[in-house]
Structures are given as C-alpha cells and as structure tokens.
Amino acid sequence: MEKEILHIEKGALGPIRNLPESGLEIYPFTLFIGKQGTGKSLLSQLIYFFRNVPFLAKYYEAKLGRGAGADKIVRNAIDELRSPRRAFGLFASPSVEVFYTTAEEKMAVRLDNRSRRIQPRASLKKKIESLLSDKPVSRIGNAVYIPAERVLYAHARGPSVWNVLTLPSTLTIFADIMEEAGGTFKSWERGEPDTREGQWVRRLGWEALGGEAYRIGDYWKWDFGGKDQMDLDMASSGQKANWPLVLLAEVLFTWRRDREIPEDFAIHVEEPEIHLHPEAQVAMVKILAYLVNHGFRVLVTTHSLIVLYAANNLLAASDLPEDLVEPGVPEPEVRLKPGKVGAYFFREDGEVVSLVDPETGLLSEAELAEVEERLSVEANRIDYLLPDGA
C-alpha cells in the first residue's frame, strides 16, 4: 500500500480539533498516544473503515439486504464501529468531512451532528456501488480491528453469542475472524503454525504469555505445556486479553501465503499492553514489529510508556550491523528502520502532534514520561517533609 493520509476538514471530530497541517500520515507502524477520551480510538476506527471498505460493503449488504445502497451501508458501517444504537455523527461539531487518501484513490465521508447523518462523498459512493456488483471479497477482509474488549471472546464459545448483545461491529467482526483463525489452527499438524514466520511468533508468544491457546472442537483451551490444560476463561486476564494477538499474528502468514488476505493486510490493536507484565508488553511490541518487517501494517493505541520505550529501542537498534546478534539486544528480525514508524500524541486541547524527531527518527517519550517525573518529584518532596529519623 502506498502512503496513507487522513484529513479532517470543516469542523472538529469529537475531542479532535486539529491534525498536522499536511494531514495525519499513517505509517507501516503507527502509534496513537494520549489520555482517555482524546480521540485515539475514534481515528483508528475510521482508518480501519476506509482500509476495509471492500469487506464492510459486502458485510453490510448481507446484513441489510440487497438494495440497501451505498448511503445506508456507509451509515451503518460507521455507526456500528462504536455502537449499533448510537450515531457516529454525534462526534461531529457540528459537521465535519473526513478524507482518506492514498496514491491510488481518495475517499471521504461527511458527518453531521444535527441530523446524525453520515454521507459518502461521490468517489466512495461509486467505489461501494462497484463493489456490490462485483465478485465476492475475502471473508477476512483487508484489515482486522482487535478491540480493548477482546477479553470477552475468551468467555464465549463462538461469534453467535454476540448476536444477543449490543456490541460494536469491531468486536463482533473480530469474533468472526477469531473463528476463522480457529479453523486454520485446526488444519495445522499438532497445532503448530505451518510457516516459519508463524513458528517464530509462536515461540515469542509462548514465552511472553506462559502458554498458548489451543483449539479442541468448538472450544479454546489454555495450554501450559505437556498435559496441563484448562478452559480458556480460567486463564489469567493478561492471557485472555492477548492470546488473540499472538494467534492472529501466527495465522496471518498462512492466510497471506494462501492468498486469503492482501500482502499489506492491516492490524489495528487497542492497547496491546492490557493486563500484561512489562516484559510481556515488550514481547507484544516485538511481535507487531515482526509483522511490520514482513509487510503488514500495524496501528496501535496505547497508554504504555513501556510500549513506547520498546518501539524506540527497536528503532535505535536498526543502526546496528544486521549480522550482530547477542543477548540483551533486539533481534535483527524486529529492528525497525526510521521512516517505517510514526507516533502521534493526542493532546487534551484537541491538537494531534507528531512525536517523531525528524533528525533521528526516534519517538519523543516526554509526554508519557511526565507522570513518571511527577511521581519522582513527589517522592522527593515526601522524603524532604518526613520528620528526621522517620
């Protein structure tokens, strides 16, 4: 995929007031950083929509019925990114246009707060209309969104469970894709990935999570090794929340080899650090970097300074000789070259600013490190105020 740029014009989108002047460039590995409620997931979801238009068009045509039309399909596809009962247009202030541009095409939607309407602009409408009359698309699509609520999947037998709940499409489609992954898992001999790359991911994932998920019939189990297994919903919160990321990273290489997904398939991950020990957080970043170095595109939202530190180390390590392999240094397979990584800080005043140093290509850690610094100052202040001998 060529360069991707997102623009917001003629208004604000939720808390987001201004993107960089040239637009928000989406890199092979992109990180969105900021406090809760600053719009990180909002933009990630819209980028996922634009990337996955072919799949979503067919998905909503099947859901809404033939003849639904581009306008209705776009409205439902975007509304349900957040909730099937709430209008995404609520985030427009009062109306806004969102443009997604690549070297090959330009798509746009207009959102209106007052009417709650979402309208595809001409190029997007034309694209969807052509897709509806064309042959079927991949059942997996061009992108997967791995939501923060993914831990719920460990407590459900299959995607049909979601039909009785009011959940965003990001979670229900994620559940469908996990079932596809389960089918691929069962096709592997002894549950071991059938690609060298998938095996690499499996080794690191096992080490990070202390085991792996294992498919038996329609159920997922948690395997500690040997004969020690338990129902997946009895695993730890970190294991339940993050095994899908490891498994999907394994099966993506099989799917791409078999031409079930495009070469530049995109993975959107909300908070890859959820419930994880810092060492496991570093391993998750390495798995994502490994995907990027094999041509996948990754976008993460995060609150973790560990994730940022790990990404910076992988960038810095790219200056090392490629054949240098030794303990305590990132493996060549996960080193990230400057220009492949972008990071944006979502400020509370609505500004979205780049954290990439244009000279070094490294990411500024100052915004997330502010809390750490304040705690250090606080500790020094407490020590100063303590009575002598306390």
C-alpha positions in Angstrom: 0.0 0.0 0.0 1.2 3.5 -0.8 1.3 6.4 1.6 -2.0 6.9 3.5 -3.1 10.3 4.7 -6.1 11.3 6.8 -7.6 14.8 6.8 -10.3 16.3 8.8 -11.9 19.4 7.3 -14.7 21.9 8.0 -15.1 21.1 11.7 -14.0 19.0 14.6 -14.4 15.3 15.3 -15.2 14.7 18.9 -12.2 16.0 21.0 -10.0 16.3 17.9 -9.7 19.9 16.7 -6.5 19.9 14.5 -4.4 17.3 12.8 -0.9 18.1 11.4 -1.2 20.6 8.7 -0.2 18.1 5.9 -2.7 15.6 7.4 -2.2 12.6 9.5 0.3 10.3 7.7 -0.3 6.6 8.5 3.0 4.7 8.6 3.6 0.9 8.4 3.8 1.0 12.2 1.8 3.9 13.7 1.2 4.6 17.4 -1.5 6.8 18.8 -0.7 8.0 22.3 -2.7 10.2 24.8 -5.1 10.3 27.7 -8.5 8.6 27.7 -11.1 10.5 25.7 -8.7 12.3 23.4 -9.9 10.6 20.2 -7.3 7.9 19.6 -9.7 5.0 19.0 -12.0 7.3 17.1 -9.4 7.9 14.4 -8.2 4.3 14.5 -11.7 3.1 13.8 -12.2 5.5 10.9 -8.9 4.5 9.3 -10.0 0.8 9.7 -13.3 1.6 8.0 -11.5 3.2 5.0 -8.9 0.4 4.8 -11.6 -2.3 4.9 -14.3 -0.8 2.7 -14.5 -3.8 0.3 -15.2 -6.2 3.1 -17.5 -3.9 5.0 -19.5 -3.1 1.9 -20.2 -6.8 1.3 -20.7 -7.5 5.1 -23.4 -4.8 5.4 -25.0 -5.7 2.1 -25.5 -9.2 3.5 -26.7 -7.8 6.8 -29.1 -5.1 5.5 -30.2 -6.9 2.3 -29.7 -6.4 -1.4 -30.7 -2.9 -2.5 -29.5 -1.3 0.7 -27.4 1.1 -1.3 -24.1 2.9 -0.6 -25.6 5.6 1.7 -27.2 3.1 4.1 -24.2 0.8 4.1 -21.8 3.5 5.0 -24.0 4.9 7.7 -24.5 1.5 9.3 -20.8 0.5 8.9 -19.5 3.7 10.6 -22.3 4.0 13.2 -21.6 0.4 14.4 -17.9 1.0 14.8 -18.9 2.4 18.2 -22.4 1.1 18.9 -25.4 -0.2 16.9 -27.6 2.1 19.0 -25.7 5.4 18.8 -25.0 7.6 15.8 -21.3 8.2 15.0 -22.4 11.7 13.7 -22.7 12.8 17.4 -18.9 13.3 17.2 -19.2 16.0 14.5 -19.0 19.6 15.7 -21.4 20.5 14.1 -20.4 18.9 10.8 -17.1 17.6 9.5 -15.6 15.9 6.5 -13.1 13.2 6.8 -10.8 12.4 3.8 -8.7 9.3 3.4 -6.1 9.5 0.6 -3.7 7.1 -1.0 -1.7 7.3 -4.2 -4.5 5.3 -5.8 -7.7 6.8 -4.5 -9.4 9.4 -2.3 -12.4 8.6 -0.2 -14.4 10.9 2.0 -17.5 11.0 4.3 -19.4 13.8 5.8 -20.8 13.6 9.3 -23.4 15.9 10.7 -24.2 16.2 14.4 -27.7 17.8 14.0 -29.2 15.2 11.5 -26.9 12.4 12.8 -26.4 11.6 9.1 -23.3 10.1 7.5 -22.9 10.6 3.8 -20.3 9.1 1.5 -18.8 11.5 -1.0 -19.0 10.7 -4.7 -15.8 8.7 -5.0 -16.6 6.5 -2.0 -20.2 6.0 -3.1 -19.0 5.0 -6.6 -16.5 2.5 -5.1 -19.1 0.8 -3.0 -21.6 0.6 -5.8 -19.0 -1.1 -8.0 -18.1 -3.5 -5.1 -21.7 -4.5 -4.7 -22.0 -5.6 -8.3 -18.6 -7.2 -8.3 -17.5 -10.7 -7.3 -17.3 -11.7 -3.5 -14.4 -10.4 -1.5 -12.2 -12.2 1.0 -14.2 -13.4 4.1 -11.4 -12.0 6.2 -11.1 -8.6 4.5 -8.2 -6.1 4.3 -7.9 -5.4 8.0 -8.7 -6.6 11.5 -9.6 -4.5 14.5 -8.5 -6.0 17.8 -10.6 -4.0 20.3 -9.9 -3.4 24.0 -13.0 -5.5 24.8 -11.3 -8.6 23.2 -11.0 -10.3 26.6 -14.8 -11.1 26.3 -14.1 -13.5 23.5 -12.4 -15.9 25.9 -15.7 -16.3 27.7 -17.8 -17.0 24.5 -18.0 -20.2 22.5 -18.3 -18.5 19.2 -19.5 -15.4 17.4 -23.2 -16.3 17.5 -23.1 -15.3 21.2 -22.6 -11.7 20.2 -26.0 -11.6 18.3 -27.9 -11.3 21.6 -25.7 -8.4 22.9 -25.5 -4.7 21.8 -21.8 -4.6 20.8 -19.8 -2.6 18.3 -19.0 -4.3 15.0 -15.3 -4.1 15.7 -15.9 -6.8 18.4 -18.4 -8.9 16.5 -16.3 -9.0 13.3 -13.2 -9.7 15.5 -15.0 -12.7 16.9 -15.8 -13.9 13.4 -12.2 -13.6 12.4 -11.1 -15.5 15.5 -13.4 -18.4 14.4 -11.6 -18.3 11.0 -8.3 -18.4 12.9 -9.6 -21.4 14.9 -10.3 -23.2 11.6 -6.8 -22.5 10.4 -5.3 -23.6 13.7 -7.1 -27.0 13.5 -5.6 -27.5 10.0 -2.1 -27.3 11.4 -0.4 -30.6 12.4 -0.3 -30.7 16.3 -1.5 -27.1 16.3 1.9 -25.8 15.1 2.0 -23.0 12.5 2.8 -24.2 9.0 5.0 -21.2 8.2 8.5 -20.4 9.5 7.3 -16.9 10.4 4.3 -18.2 12.3 6.5 -20.5 14.3 8.7 -17.6 15.2 5.7 -15.7 16.5 4.5 -18.8 18.4 7.8 -19.1 20.3 7.9 -15.5 21.4 4.2 -15.5 22.3 4.5 -18.7 24.4 7.4 -17.1 26.3 5.5 -13.9 26.8 2.2 -15.4 28.0 3.4 -18.5 29.7 1.5 -20.8 27.3 -0.9 -20.6 24.4 -4.5 -21.1 23.4 -5.3 -24.5 21.9 -8.4 -25.3 19.8 -10.3 -28.5 20.7 -13.5 -28.9 18.7 -15.5 -25.7 19.1 -13.7 -24.7 22.3 -10.5 -22.9 23.1 -8.3 -24.3 25.9 -5.2 -22.8 27.6 -2.1 -25.0 27.3 0.7 -24.6 29.8 2.7 -27.3 28.1 2.5 -31.1 28.4 -0.8 -32.3 29.7 -1.6 -29.2 31.7 -4.7 -27.5 30.1 -7.7 -25.6 31.3 -10.7 -23.8 29.9 -9.6 -20.5 28.4 -11.9 -18.5 30.6 -9.9 -19.7 33.6 -6.6 -18.3 32.3 -5.2 -15.0 33.7 -6.6 -11.7 32.5 -3.4 -10.9 30.5 -3.5 -14.3 28.8 -7.2 -14.0 28.0 -6.8 -10.5 26.6 -3.7 -11.1 24.5 -3.6 -14.6 23.1 -5.7 -13.4 20.1 -3.0 -11.0 19.1 -0.4 -13.9 19.1 -2.7 -16.4 17.3 -3.7 -13.9 14.6 0.0 -13.0 14.1 0.6 -16.7 13.5 -2.3 -17.3 11.1 -1.7 -14.1 9.1 1.3 -15.7 7.5 -0.7 -18.8 6.5 -3.6 -16.7 5.2 -1.2 -14.5 3.1 0.7 -17.4 1.7 -2.7 -18.9 0.6 -3.7 -15.5 -0.8 -6.7 -15.1 1.5 -5.6 -11.7 2.6 -3.6 -8.9 0.8 0.1 -8.5 1.2 -0.3 -5.3 3.2 -3.1 -6.6 5.5 -3.6 -4.1 8.4 -3.9 -4.9 12.1 -5.4 -2.3 14.5 -4.7 -3.1 18.1 -6.2 -1.2 21.0 -3.8 -1.2 24.0 -1.5 -4.2 23.3 -0.3 -3.8 26.9 -3.7 -4.7 28.5 -3.1 -6.7 31.8 0.5 -7.5 30.9 3.7 -7.6 32.9 6.2 -5.1 31.3 8.3 -8.0 29.9 5.3 -9.3 28.1 4.5 -5.8 26.8 7.9 -5.7 25.2 7.3 -9.1 23.6 4.0 -7.8 22.1 5.8 -4.9 20.6 8.3 -7.2 19.0 5.6 -9.4 17.5 4.0 -6.3 16.0 7.4 -5.1 14.7 8.0 -8.5 13.2 4.7 -8.2 11.3 5.6 -4.7 10.1 9.0 -6.0 8.8 7.1 -8.7 6.8 5.0 -6.1 5.0 1.9 -5.9 7.3 0.6 -2.6 8.5 0.1 -2.0 12.2 -1.7 0.7 14.1 -1.9 0.7 17.9 -3.4 2.9 20.5 -1.6 2.8 23.8 -1.1 4.4 27.2 2.0 2.5 28.0 5.4 4.1 28.4 6.9 0.5 28.1 5.4 0.2 24.6 7.0 3.5 23.6 10.4 2.6 25.2 10.3 -0.8 23.4 9.5 0.8 20.0 12.3 3.3 20.4 14.8 0.6 21.2 13.8 -1.3 18.1 14.3 1.9 16.1 17.7 2.6 17.7 18.8 -1.0 17.1 18.4 -0.5 13.3 21.8 1.2 13.3 23.5 -1.9 14.4 25.1 -4.3 11.9 22.5 -6.6 10.5 24.5 -9.7 11.5 25.0 -8.6 15.1 23.1 -11.0 17.3 23.7 -11.2 21.0 21.8 -11.3 24.3 20.3 -8.1 25.5 20.0 -6.6 22.0 16.8 -6.7 19.8 16.9 -9.4 17.2 17.5 -8.3 13.6 14.0 -9.6 12.7 12.3 -6.9 14.9 14.6 -3.9 14.4 12.6 -1.0 12.9 14.0 1.4 10.4 13.3 5.1 10.8 10.6 6.1 8.3 8.6 3.0 9.0 7.3 4.2 12.3 5.1 7.2 13.2 3.7 8.2 16.5 1.1 10.9 17.4 0.3 12.5 20.7 -3.4 13.4 21.2 -3.4 16.5 23.4 -6.3 17.4 25.7 -6.7 20.7 23.7 -7.6 18.7 20.6 -4.3 19.0 18.8 -2.7 15.9 17.3 1.1 16.3 17.1 3.8 14.1 15.8 6.3 12.6 18.3 8.9 11.7 15.7 12.2 13.5 15.8 12.8 14.5 12.2 16.6 14.1 12.6 16.9 10.9 14.5 13.6 9.2 13.6 13.2 8.3 17.3 10.0 8.9 19.3 9.6 11.6 22.0 8.9 9.9 25.3 8.4 13.2 27.2 4.6 13.2 27.2 4.1 9.8 28.7 7.2 10.2 31.0 5.7 13.4 32.6 3.7 11.2 35.1 6.9 9.3 36.0 8.7 12.6 36.5 5.9 14.0 38.7 6.0 10.8 40.9 9.7 11.2 41.3 9.3 14.9 42.3 6.5 13.8 44.7 8.7 11.1 46.3 11.5 13.7 46.8 9.0 16.1 48.3 7.7 13.4 50.7 11.2 12.5 51.7 12.0 16.1 52.4 8.9 16.6 54.6 9.3 13.5 56.6 10.4 14.1 60.2 14.1 13.3 60.9 14.5 9.6 61.6 11.1 8.6 60.2 
